[in-house]
Amino acid sequence: MAGPGELGNLLKQAQKMQREMDLAREEISASTYEGSAGGGVARVEVDGDGGVKAVHLSEEALSSGDKGAVEDLILAAVRDAQTQAAELKRERLSKVTGGMDLPGLF
């Protein structure tokens, strides 16, 4: 059975991890990630939660006249940016937890 000192130490470690998780979440939310498609013809910026902040299209995309192709490029760029944001979020939070999978914390 764990003694009072061990339980206190465990509680301090949990509180430290919680502070680090909160800081990591703040950093992630404040970050911007960019995805692209078509060799940069379409670029999209998303925040750390994957919310779209900006869409950039090149003159080439706008002058193509192919609405469906432009829509596909935008969608691909959004998915690319959101994938990057999600992966970096997983990596950053994994560092805080020491690689432990803690469901519900992310």
VOMARKE-980904 format. One line per field, with one value per atom (N, C-alpha, C, O, CB): residue in one letter; x, y, z; atom name. Coordinates in steps of 0.2 Angstrom, whole numbers. Glycine has a CB too. Layout:
<sites>
residu: [A|...]
u: [X|...]
v: [Y|...]
w: [Z|...]
atome: [CA|...]
</sites>
This chain:
<sites>
residu: [M|M|M|M|M|A|A|A|A|A|G|G|G|G|G|P|P|P|P|P|G|G|G|G|G|E|E|E|E|E|L|L|L|L|L|G|G|G|G|G|N|N|N|N|N|L|L|L|L|L|L|L|L|L|L|K|K|K|K|K|Q|Q|Q|Q|Q|A|A|A|A|A|Q|Q|Q|Q|Q|K|K|K|K|K|M|M|M|M|M|Q|Q|Q|Q|Q|R|R|R|R|R|E|E|E|E|E|M|M|M|M|M|D|D|D|D|D|L|L|L|L|L|A|A|A|A|A|R|R|R|R|R|E|E|E|E|E|E|E|E|E|E|I|I|I|I|I|S|S|S|S|S|A|A|A|A|A|S|S|S|S|S|T|T|T|T|T|Y|Y|Y|Y|Y|E|E|E|E|E|G|G|G|G|G|S|S|S|S|S|A|A|A|A|A|G|G|G|G|G|G|G|G|G|G|G|G|G|G|G|V|V|V|V|V|A|A|A|A|A|R|R|R|R|R|V|V|V|V|V|E|E|E|E|E|V|V|V|V|V|D|D|D|D|D|G|G|G|G|G|D|D|D|D|D|G|G|G|G|G|G|G|G|G|G|V|V|V|V|V|K|K|K|K|K|A|A|A|A|A|V|V|V|V|V|H|H|H|H|H|L|L|L|L|L|S|S|S|S|S|E|E|E|E|E|E|E|E|E|E|A|A|A|A|A|L|L|L|L|L|S|S|S|S|S|S|S|S|S|S|G|G|G|G|G|D|D|D|D|D|K|K|K|K|K|G|G|G|G|G|A|A|A|A|A|V|V|V|V|V|E|E|E|E|E|D|D|D|D|D|L|L|L|L|L|I|I|I|I|I|L|L|L|L|L|A|A|A|A|A|A|A|A|A|A|V|V|V|V|V|R|R|R|R|R|D|D|D|D|D|A|A|A|A|A|Q|Q|Q|Q|Q|T|T|T|T|T|Q|Q|Q|Q|Q|A|A|A|A|A|A|A|A|A|A|E|E|E|E|E|L|L|L|L|L|K|K|K|K|K|R|R|R|R|R|E|E|E|E|E|R|R|R|R|R|L|L|L|L|L|S|S|S|S|S|K|K|K|K|K|V|V|V|V|V|T|T|T|T|T|G|G|G|G|G|G|G|G|G|G|M|M|M|M|M|D|D|D|D|D|L|L|L|L|L|P|P|P|P|P|G|G|G|G|G|L|L|L|L|L|F|F|F|F|F]
u: [4|0|4|10|-5|2|6|5|0|4|11|11|9|8|17|7|5|10|8|4|17|22|21|22|29|20|20|14|14|20|8|2|3|0|-4|6|7|11|10|10|17|21|17|18|27|13|9|4|4|5|1|-3|1|-2|-7|7|11|12|12|17|14|16|10|10|18|4|-2|-4|-6|-8|-3|-4|1|-1|-4|7|12|10|10|19|8|6|0|0|5|-5|-11|-9|-11|-16|-4|-2|2|1|3|6|9|4|5|14|-1|-6|-9|-11|-11|-11|-15|-10|-13|-17|-4|1|1|1|8|2|2|-4|-3|4|-10|-16|-16|-18|-22|-14|-14|-9|-11|-12|-3|1|-1|-1|8|-4|-7|-13|-13|-10|-17|-23|-20|-24|-28|-15|-12|-8|-6|-8|-7|-3|-7|-13|1|-3|-6|-3|3|-6|-6|-4|-6|-12|-6|-2|-3|-3|2|1|-8|-9|-9|-11|-15|-7|-7|-9|-9|-1|-11|-13|-11|-11|-21|-10|-9|-2|-1|-14|3|9|9|13|12|5|4|-1|-2|11|-5|-10|-15|-18|-13|-17|-22|-18|-15|-28|-19|-16|-21|-25|-9|-21|-26|-22|-18|-31|-24|-21|-27|-33|-19|-25|-30|-26|-20|-31|-31|-28|-27|-28|-33|-24|-23|-28|-27|-20|-34|-40|-43|-48|-46|-39|-41|-46|-49|-44|-48|-53|-49|-44|-55|-53|-50|-50|-54|-54|-44|-42|-42|-44|-36|-39|-38|-37|-35|-32|-40|-39|-35|-37|-46|-30|-26|-26|-25|-19|-28|-28|-24|-24|-36|-20|-16|-20|-26|-10|-17|-21|-22|-27|-16|-17|-18|-24|-28|-12|-26|-32|-38|-43|-32|-38|-43|-45|-51|-43|-40|-41|-42|-43|-35|-42|-43|-50|-51|-41|-55|-62|-65|-71|-62|-61|-64|-66|-62|-58|-72|-74|-73|-71|-82|-75|-74|-67|-66|-77|-62|-55|-53|-49|-51|-55|-53|-56|-53|-56|-63|-66|-62|-61|-73|-60|-56|-49|-47|-55|-46|-39|-40|-36|-37|-46|-47|-48|-45|-53|-52|-54|-47|-46|-59|-43|-37|-32|-29|-33|-32|-28|-30|-26|-27|-37|-40|-38|-36|-47|-39|-37|-30|-28|-39|-26|-18|-17|-13|-14|-19|-18|-21|-18|-21|-27|-30|-26|-25|-37|-24|-20|-13|-11|-18|-10|-4|-5|-1|-1|-11|-12|-14|-11|-18|-17|-19|-13|-12|-24|-8|-2|2|5|2|3|8|4|8|9|-2|-6|-4|-3|-13|-5|-3|4|5|-5|8|16|17|20|20|14|15|13|16|13|6|3|6|6|-4|9|12|19|20|14|22|28|26|30|32|21|19|17|19|13|14|11|17|15|5|22|27|25|28|29|21|19|13|11|25|11|5|-1|-2|4|-5|-12|-17|-19|-14|-19|-24|-30|-31|-21|-35|-41|-45|-45|-46|-47|-51|-47|-50|-55|-41|-36|-35|-33|-30|-35|-34|-40|-40|-30]
v: [-6|0|6|6|0|11|17|22|22|21|25|29|36|37|29|40|47|51|55|51|50|53|51|56|52|45|43|45|47|35|46|48|56|58|47|59|67|68|72|70|64|64|63|66|60|58|56|62|63|49|65|70|76|79|72|78|83|82|86|84|75|74|74|77|66|72|73|81|82|70|85|92|95|99|95|93|95|93|98|93|87|85|89|91|77|90|94|101|104|95|104|111|111|115|114|106|105|104|106|99|100|98|105|106|93|109|115|120|123|119|120|124|122|126|125|115|113|114|116|105|113|115|122|124|113|127|134|135|139|138|132|133|130|133|129|124|121|126|127|114|128|132|139|141|134|141|148|147|152|151|141|139|139|138|133|140|140|135|135|147|131|126|127|129|119|125|127|120|116|132|119|113|116|122|109|112|114|108|102|117|110|105|108|114|103|103|105|109|114|110|107|110|117|122|110|119|126|130|136|129|127|131|133|138|127|129|130|129|124|126|134|134|136|140|138|132|133|134|130|128|139|139|137|139|147|133|131|132|133|123|133|134|127|122|138|127|120|115|109|122|118|114|111|108|117|114|112|116|115|105|122|127|131|133|131|132|135|143|146|134|145|153|157|162|154|153|157|152|146|161|154|150|155|160|148|152|156|152|146|157|155|152|156|162|151|152|156|158|156|151|163|165|160|159|171|155|149|145|143|144|144|141|145|142|139|151|155|156|156|162|156|156|150|150|160|144|138|137|134|132|140|140|133|132|141|129|122|122|121|116|124|125|118|119|127|113|106|105|103|101|107|106|110|108|107|116|121|119|119|128|117|114|108|108|112|104|98|100|97|93|105|107|110|109|113|114|117|112|112|122|107|102|98|96|97|96|93|97|94|91|103|108|108|108|115|108|109|102|102|109|96|90|90|87|84|92|92|96|94|95|102|106|103|103|113|101|98|91|90|96|88|82|84|81|77|89|91|94|92|97|98|100|95|95|105|90|84|80|78|79|79|75|79|76|74|85|89|90|90|96|90|90|83|83|91|78|71|71|69|66|73|73|77|75|75|83|88|85|85|95|83|80|74|72|80|70|63|65|61|59|70|72|74|72|78|77|79|72|72|83|68|61|56|51|59|57|52|46|41|50|48|43|38|34|38|40|36|38|44|37|33|34|36|31|29|42|44|46|52|49|42|43|49|49|37|53|59|65|70|57|65|70|74|80|68|71|75|77|81|71]
w: [0|0|0|3|6|-4|-4|2|4|-11|4|10|8|2|13|13|11|7|3|18|8|4|-3|-7|7|-4|-11|-15|-21|-11|-11|-14|-15|-21|-9|-11|-12|-18|-22|-6|-19|-25|-31|-36|-24|-31|-37|-39|-44|-35|-34|-35|-38|-42|-28|-35|-38|-45|-50|-34|-47|-54|-58|-64|-54|-56|-60|-61|-67|-56|-56|-57|-62|-66|-50|-61|-66|-73|-78|-64|-74|-81|-83|-89|-81|-79|-81|-83|-88|-75|-79|-81|-88|-92|-76|-89|-96|-101|-107|-95|-100|-105|-107|-113|-103|-102|-103|-107|-112|-96|-106|-109|-117|-121|-106|-117|-124|-128|-134|-124|-125|-129|-131|-136|-124|-127|-128|-134|-139|-122|-134|-139|-146|-151|-138|-146|-152|-154|-161|-150|-150|-153|-156|-160|-147|-153|-156|-162|-165|-151|-164|-170|-176|-176|-169|-182|-188|-192|-192|-192|-196|-200|-207|-209|-198|-212|-219|-223|-223|-222|-227|-231|-238|-240|-230|-243|-250|-255|-253|-252|-261|-266|-273|-273|-265|-277|-284|-285|-288|-287|-280|-281|-278|-281|-288|-274|-271|-274|-272|-271|-279|-282|-278|-278|-288|-273|-267|-261|-260|-268|-256|-250|-245|-246|-249|-239|-234|-227|-226|-234|-223|-216|-211|-212|-215|-207|-201|-195|-194|-202|-189|-183|-180|-183|-178|-174|-170|-169|-168|-164|-170|-169|-176|-177|-165|-181|-188|-191|-197|-188|-188|-191|-196|-195|-185|-202|-208|-206|-204|-214|-207|-206|-212|-213|-202|-217|-224|-229|-229|-223|-235|-241|-247|-247|-244|-250|-255|-261|-261|-252|-267|-273|-278|-278|-276|-282|-287|-293|-294|-289|-296|-302|-307|-311|-306|-307|-312|-310|-315|-311|-304|-302|-303|-306|-294|-302|-304|-311|-313|-301|-315|-323|-326|-332|-326|-322|-326|-328|-333|-321|-325|-327|-325|-327|-335|-322|-320|-313|-308|-322|-312|-305|-301|-295|-305|-304|-300|-298|-292|-304|-302|-301|-295|-291|-307|-295|-290|-283|-278|-292|-283|-277|-274|-268|-278|-279|-277|-274|-269|-283|-277|-274|-267|-263|-279|-266|-260|-255|-249|-260|-256|-252|-250|-244|-255|-255|-253|-249|-245|-260|-250|-246|-239|-234|-249|-238|-231|-228|-222|-232|-231|-228|-226|-221|-232|-230|-229|-223|-219|-235|-222|-217|-210|-205|-218|-211|-205|-202|-196|-206|-207|-205|-202|-197|-212|-205|-201|-194|-190|-206|-193|-187|-182|-176|-187|-184|-180|-178|-172|-183|-183|-181|-176|-172|-188|-178|-173|-166|-161|-176|-166|-159|-156|-150|-160|-159|-156|-154|-148|-161|-158|-156|-150|-145|-162|-150|-144|-138|-132|-146|-138|-132|-130|-124|-133|-134|-133|-129|-124|-139|-130|-127|-119|-115|-130|-118|-111|-107|-102|-112|-111|-107|-107|-104|-110|-110|-111|-115|-114|-104|-120|-125|-122|-126|-126|-116|-114|-117|-119|-106|-119|-122|-117|-113|-127|-116|-111|-115|-116|-107|-116|-119|-116|-110|-120|-120|-117|-116|-114|-111|-116|-114|-120|-120|-111|-126|-132|-135|-141|-137]
atome: [N|CA|C|O|CB|N|CA|C|O|CB|N|CA|C|O|CB|N|CA|C|O|CB|N|CA|C|O|CB|N|CA|C|O|CB|N|CA|C|O|CB|N|CA|C|O|CB|N|CA|C|O|CB|N|CA|C|O|CB|N|CA|C|O|CB|N|CA|C|O|CB|N|CA|C|O|CB|N|CA|C|O|CB|N|CA|C|O|CB|N|CA|C|O|CB|N|CA|C|O|CB|N|CA|C|O|CB|N|CA|C|O|CB|N|CA|C|O|CB|N|CA|C|O|CB|N|CA|C|O|CB|N|CA|C|O|CB|N|CA|C|O|CB|N|CA|C|O|CB|N|CA|C|O|CB|N|CA|C|O|CB|N|CA|C|O|CB|N|CA|C|O|CB|N|CA|C|O|CB|N|CA|C|O|CB|N|CA|C|O|CB|N|CA|C|O|CB|N|CA|C|O|CB|N|CA|C|O|CB|N|CA|C|O|CB|N|CA|C|O|CB|N|CA|C|O|CB|N|CA|C|O|CB|N|CA|C|O|CB|N|CA|C|O|CB|N|CA|C|O|CB|N|CA|C|O|CB|N|CA|C|O|CB|N|CA|C|O|CB|N|CA|C|O|CB|N|CA|C|O|CB|N|CA|C|O|CB|N|CA|C|O|CB|N|CA|C|O|CB|N|CA|C|O|CB|N|CA|C|O|CB|N|CA|C|O|CB|N|CA|C|O|CB|N|CA|C|O|CB|N|CA|C|O|CB|N|CA|C|O|CB|N|CA|C|O|CB|N|CA|C|O|CB|N|CA|C|O|CB|N|CA|C|O|CB|N|CA|C|O|CB|N|CA|C|O|CB|N|CA|C|O|CB|N|CA|C|O|CB|N|CA|C|O|CB|N|CA|C|O|CB|N|CA|C|O|CB|N|CA|C|O|CB|N|CA|C|O|CB|N|CA|C|O|CB|N|CA|C|O|CB|N|CA|C|O|CB|N|CA|C|O|CB|N|CA|C|O|CB|N|CA|C|O|CB|N|CA|C|O|CB|N|CA|C|O|CB|N|CA|C|O|CB|N|CA|C|O|CB|N|CA|C|O|CB|N|CA|C|O|CB|N|CA|C|O|CB|N|CA|C|O|CB|N|CA|C|O|CB|N|CA|C|O|CB|N|CA|C|O|CB|N|CA|C|O|CB|N|CA|C|O|CB|N|CA|C|O|CB|N|CA|C|O|CB|N|CA|C|O|CB|N|CA|C|O|CB|N|CA|C|O|CB|N|CA|C|O|CB|N|CA|C|O|CB|N|CA|C|O|CB|N|CA|C|O|CB|N|CA|C|O|CB|N|CA|C|O|CB|N|CA|C|O|CB|N|CA|C|O|CB|N|CA|C|O|CB|N|CA|C|O|CB|N|CA|C|O|CB|N|CA|C|O|CB]
</sites>
